[in-house]
């Protein structure tokens, strides 16, 4: 079952998300992040640069893209729609509305 937690009113939302994703991957969680395309692109960039000594393995899937077999073990998957996600032990929603199926 997907774990759902709520984090409100955090400053620097993308930096906070990066730290949260780093923590989750250190605990061997597989995380799906859902958000609008612009937010996902910003998060993708932030994950490459938020800490110069660490890297959070992730893959960004555009709408309609299918996760290639060789990337299925990537612990963080950035998607606009949960239909494109191959896993979600943890779901991080950076959108304004709950994703379909999690209302």
N, C-alpha and C positions, 0 to 999 in steps of 0.2 A: 504494500500500500504506500502511496506517496505521502510523505510527511509535509504538512502545511503549517507554517509559522507566519506570524505577522510582524513586520518591522515598520514602524511609523516615524515620520518626521526626522529622518536622518539627514544630517548635512552631507553635501557632496554625495549624492545618491549613487553615482557610478563608481566612485572610489570605495564606498561602503560595499557595493555589490561585488567588486573585485576581491575585497578582503573576505567577504562571506563565501565566495566561490573557492578561494584559496583554502579556507578552513574546511569546507566540505570535501574538497579533493584530498586534503591531508587525512581525512577520516575515511577515505576510499568510497565516498558517496558518488553516485552518478547523478548529475544535475541537468535538468532541462530548464533553460531560461526562455521565457516568452515575453515579447514586447513588440512594439511597432518597429518597422524596418530601420528607421533612423536611430532609434535608441539602441538596437542591436548592433548597428555599425559603430556607434560611439563606444559601446561596451567592448566590442571586438578590438578596437584600437586601444582602449584603456587596459585591457588584459595583457597586451604586449608591452605596455610601458609603465604600469602603476608601481612596479618594484623592479629596479634594475638588476637585482640578483636572483629573481625568481621568475618562473613561467607557469601559468595555469593552462594546461592543455585544453584546447577547446576547438570547436568547429562551428562555423557560421553557415547555416543553410538558408538560402533565399527561398521565397515562396515557390512551391512546386518542385524544388530539388529533393532528391532522395539521397539519404546518407549512404555513401559508398561502403561496401563491405569492409575495406581496409581501414576505415575510420570508426567502425562500430565500437571499439574499445575506448574511444576518446571520452573522458569523464564528464566534459561539459559540452552541451549541445545548445546552440543559440538558434531559436526558431520563432517565426511569426505565429505559426499555428501548431498546436500539439500533434496534428496529424503527421507532421514531418519528423517527430521525435521518435527515436528508437527506444528510449528509456526515460524514466523519471522517478528515481528513488526520492529525489528532492526536486520540487518545482519552485522556481524563482520567477514570479510574475512582476515585471517592471511596467506593465501596461496599466491603463486606467480602469479596465474592467476585468473581472475574473475570466480566465480562459474557459472555453466551452467544456462542459463536463465537470467543472469545479465550482459551479454556482453554489 
